Amino acid sequence: MNIKGKTILITGGGSGIGLESAKQFLEEGAKVIITGRNQAKLEAAKKLLPSITIIKSDVENQEDAIALFDQVASLGGIDILYNNAGVGSPALNLGIANDQILNNAIYEMNVNYFGVIRLNNLFIEMLKSRKEAAIINTTSILSIVPALEEPTYAATKTALSFYTRTLRKNLEILGSNVKVFELLPPLVATEMTANRNDKKMTPEQLVKALISGIKKDKFTIRVGDAKLLYMVNRFFPQLAFNLVNPKKIYASLKQ
């Protein structure tokens, strides 16, 4: 897919992977709109990248989503929708009764899964009307193997992965030219993972791989350790599970 000259909307664009994506898509010759719920982060991004357009919006909120669509439409619309926004919650043992387990699950599912469907449903006809268009969904290495420390996050990303593949096939059945890409990152150095001491990929490396995959029309883009884990899980699922969930984390889940 050709990126130059396209207009892209990036959710969660004020920091981390979203902000790095804005930077690299600009370098590829795209016009970039970023959205997020933190106005200060959006304004900081605008100072860093003056040519981007910023729109404050929360993907969890239906009214915000509709207002976002209307504003984007008034600007001339988009060719690429990049559903990047995502949230996670602190680890809890699912085997211990705690109302916060359900509260966390609702919050994460609303943003990570329903938020994507909400925006896709609003923008799909606009994208279908374009000569060449795309949807990019960020899932996770944890859609391959679940993580004991991030059970609901993994579940939301697995749901999104299945949805992404189904959406791609549904559009194909309709004869649509809209391409659907799935990005499966490993652990990436962002605010969400700041307290993790594990091996991390930089947002710059991840987005470079994303853009390379888009240019090659590679619809499933596994990056770094996600490639390795995918192969290990195919042949040695228990080993893959143990790699994601080493016994050293068990102590933190006993309370």
C-alpha beads as a LAMMPS data file, in Angstrom:
LAMMPS data file: protein, C-alpha beads

255 atoms
254 bonds

1 atom types
1 bond types

-500.0 500.0 xlo xhi
-500.0 500.0 ylo yhi
-500.0 500.0 zlo zhi

Masses

1 110.0

Atoms # bond

1 1 1 0.000 0.000 0.000
2 1 1 1.223 3.465 -0.830
3 1 1 1.342 5.793 2.199
4 1 1 2.440 9.043 0.573
5 1 1 -0.416 11.514 0.219
6 1 1 -2.775 9.521 2.432
7 1 1 -4.505 11.025 5.460
8 1 1 -4.299 8.899 8.614
9 1 1 -6.132 9.164 11.926
10 1 1 -4.187 7.700 14.872
11 1 1 -5.952 7.054 18.169
12 1 1 -3.875 7.300 21.331
13 1 1 -1.557 9.527 19.342
14 1 1 -0.317 11.749 22.147
15 1 1 2.468 9.469 23.364
16 1 1 4.241 6.143 22.933
17 1 1 3.531 4.097 19.822
18 1 1 0.899 6.555 18.602
19 1 1 3.192 9.570 18.732
20 1 1 6.048 7.675 17.077
21 1 1 3.604 6.539 14.382
22 1 1 2.586 10.139 13.753
23 1 1 6.241 11.092 13.318
24 1 1 7.075 8.273 10.908
25 1 1 3.882 8.558 8.850
26 1 1 4.655 12.256 8.386
27 1 1 8.127 11.306 7.182
28 1 1 6.478 8.979 4.645
29 1 1 4.501 11.883 3.216
30 1 1 1.162 11.264 4.903
31 1 1 -1.113 13.842 6.486
32 1 1 -1.623 12.965 10.147
33 1 1 -4.479 13.532 12.580
34 1 1 -3.999 12.315 16.139
35 1 1 -6.594 11.927 18.835
36 1 1 -6.540 11.116 22.527
37 1 1 -8.225 12.035 25.778
38 1 1 -5.310 14.009 27.285
39 1 1 -5.266 17.545 25.901
40 1 1 -1.839 18.343 27.389
41 1 1 -0.253 15.359 25.618
42 1 1 -1.895 16.323 22.345
43 1 1 -0.606 19.885 22.610
44 1 1 2.892 18.629 23.430
45 1 1 2.726 16.405 20.346
46 1 1 1.656 19.407 18.249
47 1 1 4.700 21.351 19.447
48 1 1 6.939 18.436 18.499
49 1 1 5.213 17.837 15.152
50 1 1 3.649 21.174 14.080
51 1 1 2.082 19.825 10.878
52 1 1 -0.196 17.314 12.624
53 1 1 -3.835 18.002 13.448
54 1 1 -4.935 17.250 17.020
55 1 1 -8.472 16.409 18.178
56 1 1 -9.326 15.624 21.790
57 1 1 -11.531 12.521 21.940
58 1 1 -12.014 9.419 24.094
59 1 1 -12.597 6.186 22.135
60 1 1 -14.524 4.841 25.137
61 1 1 -17.202 7.516 24.726
62 1 1 -19.817 7.213 21.959
63 1 1 -20.545 10.948 21.840
64 1 1 -16.834 11.721 21.575
65 1 1 -16.491 9.183 18.768
66 1 1 -19.343 10.742 16.793
67 1 1 -17.918 14.240 17.310
68 1 1 -14.516 12.971 16.167
69 1 1 -16.020 11.518 13.005
70 1 1 -17.853 14.759 12.220
71 1 1 -14.705 16.837 12.693
72 1 1 -12.584 14.485 10.587
73 1 1 -15.233 14.510 7.854
74 1 1 -15.223 18.317 7.878
75 1 1 -11.455 18.221 7.314
76 1 1 -11.889 16.091 4.194
77 1 1 -11.903 12.612 5.702
78 1 1 -9.220 9.953 6.029
79 1 1 -7.736 7.093 4.052
80 1 1 -6.269 5.164 6.997
81 1 1 -7.721 4.566 10.462
82 1 1 -5.104 3.398 12.951
83 1 1 -6.738 2.006 16.096
84 1 1 -3.767 2.295 18.430
85 1 1 -5.292 3.441 21.747
86 1 1 -5.082 0.850 24.513
87 1 1 -5.155 0.558 28.302
88 1 1 -4.115 -1.987 30.915
89 1 1 -4.880 -2.559 34.596
90 1 1 -2.763 -3.779 37.548
91 1 1 -2.455 -7.546 37.932
92 1 1 -5.065 -9.305 40.073
93 1 1 -5.470 -13.017 40.774
94 1 1 -8.720 -14.054 39.088
95 1 1 -9.111 -16.846 41.626
96 1 1 -9.615 -14.401 44.503
97 1 1 -13.006 -12.671 44.771
98 1 1 -12.583 -8.972 44.051
99 1 1 -15.053 -6.548 42.479
100 1 1 -12.137 -4.718 40.869
101 1 1 -11.588 -7.679 38.535
102 1 1 -14.872 -6.960 36.768
103 1 1 -14.342 -3.187 36.884
104 1 1 -10.927 -3.586 35.233
105 1 1 -12.331 -5.972 32.639
106 1 1 -15.128 -3.570 31.672
107 1 1 -12.700 -0.653 31.402
108 1 1 -10.148 -2.525 29.294
109 1 1 -12.763 -4.093 27.025
110 1 1 -14.477 -0.732 26.474
111 1 1 -11.253 0.875 25.260
112 1 1 -9.274 -1.969 23.698
113 1 1 -12.116 -3.800 21.945
114 1 1 -15.412 -1.918 21.857
115 1 1 -13.572 1.354 21.190
116 1 1 -12.123 -0.101 17.997
117 1 1 -15.471 -1.425 16.802
118 1 1 -17.078 1.925 17.642
119 1 1 -14.692 3.878 15.411
120 1 1 -14.569 1.296 12.643
121 1 1 -18.354 1.368 12.428
122 1 1 -18.340 5.159 12.114
123 1 1 -15.543 5.376 9.534
124 1 1 -16.070 2.223 7.453
125 1 1 -18.253 3.782 4.731
126 1 1 -15.859 6.715 4.405
127 1 1 -12.941 4.309 3.993
128 1 1 -14.848 2.141 1.509
129 1 1 -15.446 5.232 -0.630
130 1 1 -11.702 5.809 -1.075
131 1 1 -9.698 4.389 -3.954
132 1 1 -7.177 2.893 -1.530
133 1 1 -7.799 2.754 2.215
134 1 1 -6.848 0.783 5.295
135 1 1 -7.631 -0.006 8.902
136 1 1 -4.755 -0.828 11.260
137 1 1 -5.519 -2.564 14.559
138 1 1 -2.849 -2.982 17.227
139 1 1 -3.319 -6.292 19.008
140 1 1 -0.461 -7.846 21.011
141 1 1 1.967 -10.690 21.488
142 1 1 -0.501 -11.645 24.252
143 1 1 -3.136 -12.508 21.660
144 1 1 -0.891 -15.516 20.955
145 1 1 -0.327 -16.610 24.559
146 1 1 -2.158 -15.231 27.636
147 1 1 -0.310 -13.508 30.456
148 1 1 -1.115 -14.303 34.089
149 1 1 -0.218 -10.738 35.040
150 1 1 -2.382 -9.186 32.296
151 1 1 -5.333 -11.569 31.872
152 1 1 -7.989 -9.101 30.735
153 1 1 -5.596 -7.139 28.534
154 1 1 -4.655 -10.401 26.804
155 1 1 -8.339 -11.299 26.451
156 1 1 -9.187 -7.929 24.869
157 1 1 -6.350 -8.253 22.385
158 1 1 -7.354 -11.821 21.499
159 1 1 -10.904 -10.636 20.881
160 1 1 -9.554 -7.809 18.723
161 1 1 -7.342 -10.212 16.771
162 1 1 -10.306 -12.450 15.910
163 1 1 -12.409 -9.390 15.046
164 1 1 -9.626 -8.064 12.794
165 1 1 -9.387 -11.277 10.810
166 1 1 -13.160 -11.479 10.472
167 1 1 -13.427 -7.845 9.371
168 1 1 -10.762 -8.432 6.728
169 1 1 -12.685 -11.397 5.293
170 1 1 -16.034 -9.601 5.472
171 1 1 -14.636 -6.702 3.439
172 1 1 -13.147 -9.158 0.966
173 1 1 -16.581 -10.793 0.528
174 1 1 -18.019 -7.335 -0.214
175 1 1 -15.348 -6.734 -2.845
176 1 1 -14.054 -3.732 -0.885
177 1 1 -10.597 -2.261 -1.426
178 1 1 -10.163 -1.474 2.291
179 1 1 -7.130 -3.336 3.614
180 1 1 -7.066 -4.514 7.234
181 1 1 -3.694 -4.776 8.969
182 1 1 -2.999 -6.361 12.342
183 1 1 0.101 -5.259 14.252
184 1 1 1.294 -7.670 16.954
185 1 1 3.945 -5.887 19.056
186 1 1 6.138 -7.521 21.669
187 1 1 6.714 -5.639 24.941
188 1 1 7.347 -2.018 23.925
189 1 1 8.964 0.758 25.964
190 1 1 5.994 3.039 26.679
191 1 1 4.360 4.650 29.720
192 1 1 2.195 1.544 30.136
193 1 1 5.259 -0.695 30.581
194 1 1 7.443 1.741 32.530
195 1 1 7.427 -0.464 35.659
196 1 1 8.462 -3.596 33.743
197 1 1 12.107 -4.674 33.769
198 1 1 11.766 -7.154 30.898
199 1 1 13.293 -6.841 27.431
200 1 1 11.533 -4.070 25.506
201 1 1 11.444 -2.890 21.916
202 1 1 11.527 0.841 21.189
203 1 1 8.463 2.475 19.602
204 1 1 10.733 3.597 16.747
205 1 1 11.685 -0.002 15.890
206 1 1 8.075 -1.140 16.099
207 1 1 6.678 1.569 13.835
208 1 1 9.430 1.006 11.277
209 1 1 8.314 -2.622 11.071
210 1 1 4.672 -1.545 10.829
211 1 1 5.292 0.800 7.927
212 1 1 7.451 -1.773 6.158
213 1 1 4.637 -4.311 6.482
214 1 1 2.017 -1.872 5.191
215 1 1 4.108 -1.051 2.123
216 1 1 4.392 -4.785 1.366
217 1 1 0.656 -5.413 2.001
218 1 1 1.587 -7.803 4.799
219 1 1 -1.693 -7.966 6.654
220 1 1 -0.444 -9.732 9.796
221 1 1 2.643 -7.936 11.095
222 1 1 4.370 -9.791 13.939
223 1 1 7.361 -7.888 15.260
224 1 1 10.381 -9.003 17.309
225 1 1 9.552 -11.554 19.983
226 1 1 6.001 -11.854 18.638
227 1 1 7.427 -13.670 15.600
228 1 1 9.372 -16.091 17.772
229 1 1 6.530 -16.732 20.203
230 1 1 4.135 -17.433 17.342
231 1 1 6.417 -20.172 16.008
232 1 1 7.156 -21.663 19.444
233 1 1 3.451 -21.719 20.310
234 1 1 2.603 -23.643 17.142
235 1 1 4.817 -26.569 18.100
236 1 1 5.461 -26.218 21.831
237 1 1 2.480 -24.413 23.426
238 1 1 3.461 -25.213 27.008
239 1 1 6.947 -23.812 26.431
240 1 1 5.437 -20.670 24.933
241 1 1 3.147 -20.291 27.960
242 1 1 6.100 -20.686 30.322
243 1 1 8.152 -18.114 28.429
244 1 1 5.398 -15.538 28.868
245 1 1 4.648 -16.632 32.440
246 1 1 7.888 -17.562 34.258
247 1 1 7.484 -18.997 37.754
248 1 1 9.168 -15.946 39.281
249 1 1 5.867 -14.048 38.885
250 1 1 3.798 -16.612 40.796
251 1 1 4.575 -15.113 44.222
252 1 1 2.930 -11.810 43.291
253 1 1 -0.286 -13.660 42.382
254 1 1 -0.701 -15.449 45.719
255 1 1 -2.329 -12.487 47.398

Bonds

1 1 1 2
2 1 2 3
3 1 3 4
4 1 4 5
5 1 5 6
6 1 6 7
7 1 7 8
8 1 8 9
9 1 9 10
10 1 10 11
11 1 11 12
12 1 12 13
13 1 13 14
14 1 14 15
15 1 15 16
16 1 16 17
17 1 17 18
18 1 18 19
19 1 19 20
20 1 20 21
21 1 21 22
22 1 22 23
23 1 23 24
24 1 24 25
25 1 25 26
26 1 26 27
27 1 27 28
28 1 28 29
29 1 29 30
30 1 30 31
31 1 31 32
32 1 32 33
33 1 33 34
34 1 34 35
35 1 35 36
36 1 36 37
37 1 37 38
38 1 38 39
39 1 39 40
40 1 40 41
41 1 41 42
42 1 42 43
43 1 43 44
44 1 44 45
45 1 45 46
46 1 46 47
47 1 47 48
48 1 48 49
49 1 49 50
50 1 50 51
51 1 51 52
52 1 52 53
53 1 53 54
54 1 54 55
55 1 55 56
56 1 56 57
57 1 57 58
58 1 58 59
59 1 59 60
60 1 60 61
61 1 61 62
62 1 62 63
63 1 63 64
64 1 64 65
65 1 65 66
66 1 66 67
67 1 67 68
68 1 68 69
69 1 69 70
70 1 70 71
71 1 71 72
72 1 72 73
73 1 73 74
74 1 74 75
75 1 75 76
76 1 76 77
77 1 77 78
78 1 78 79
79 1 79 80
80 1 80 81
81 1 81 82
82 1 82 83
83 1 83 84
84 1 84 85
85 1 85 86
86 1 86 87
87 1 87 88
88 1 88 89
89 1 89 90
90 1 90 91
91 1 91 92
92 1 92 93
93 1 93 94
94 1 94 95
95 1 95 96
96 1 96 97
97 1 97 98
98 1 98 99
99 1 99 100
100 1 100 101
101 1 101 102
102 1 102 103
103 1 103 104
104 1 104 105
105 1 105 106
106 1 106 107
107 1 107 108
108 1 108 109
109 1 109 110
110 1 110 111
111 1 111 112
112 1 112 113
113 1 113 114
114 1 114 115
115 1 115 116
116 1 116 117
117 1 117 118
118 1 118 119
119 1 119 120
120 1 120 121
121 1 121 122
122 1 122 123
123 1 123 124
124 1 124 125
125 1 125 126
126 1 126 127
127 1 127 128
128 1 128 129
129 1 129 130
130 1 130 131
131 1 131 132
132 1 132 133
133 1 133 134
134 1 134 135
135 1 135 136
136 1 136 137
137 1 137 138
138 1 138 139
139 1 139 140
140 1 140 141
141 1 141 142
142 1 142 143
143 1 143 144
144 1 144 145
145 1 145 146
146 1 146 147
147 1 147 148
148 1 148 149
149 1 149 150
150 1 150 151
151 1 151 152
152 1 152 153
153 1 153 154
154 1 154 155
155 1 155 156
156 1 156 157
157 1 157 158
158 1 158 159
159 1 159 160
160 1 160 161
161 1 161 162
162 1 162 163
163 1 163 164
164 1 164 165
165 1 165 166
166 1 166 167
167 1 167 168
168 1 168 169
169 1 169 170
170 1 170 171
171 1 171 172
172 1 172 173
173 1 173 174
174 1 174 175
175 1 175 176
176 1 176 177
177 1 177 178
178 1 178 179
179 1 179 180
180 1 180 181
181 1 181 182
182 1 182 183
183 1 183 184
184 1 184 185
185 1 185 186
186 1 186 187
187 1 187 188
188 1 188 189
189 1 189 190
190 1 190 191
191 1 191 192
192 1 192 193
193 1 193 194
194 1 194 195
195 1 195 196
196 1 196 197
197 1 197 198
198 1 198 199
199 1 199 200
200 1 200 201
201 1 201 202
202 1 202 203
203 1 203 204
204 1 204 205
205 1 205 206
206 1 206 207
207 1 207 208
208 1 208 209
209 1 209 210
210 1 210 211
211 1 211 212
212 1 212 213
213 1 213 214
214 1 214 215
215 1 215 216
216 1 216 217
217 1 217 218
218 1 218 219
219 1 219 220
220 1 220 221
221 1 221 222
222 1 222 223
223 1 223 224
224 1 224 225
225 1 225 226
226 1 226 227
227 1 227 228
228 1 228 229
229 1 229 230
230 1 230 231
231 1 231 232
232 1 232 233
233 1 233 234
234 1 234 235
235 1 235 236
236 1 236 237
237 1 237 238
238 1 238 239
239 1 239 240
240 1 240 241
241 1 241 242
242 1 242 243
243 1 243 244
244 1 244 245
245 1 245 246
246 1 246 247
247 1 247 248
248 1 248 249
249 1 249 250
250 1 250 251
251 1 251 252
252 1 252 253
253 1 253 254
254 1 254 255
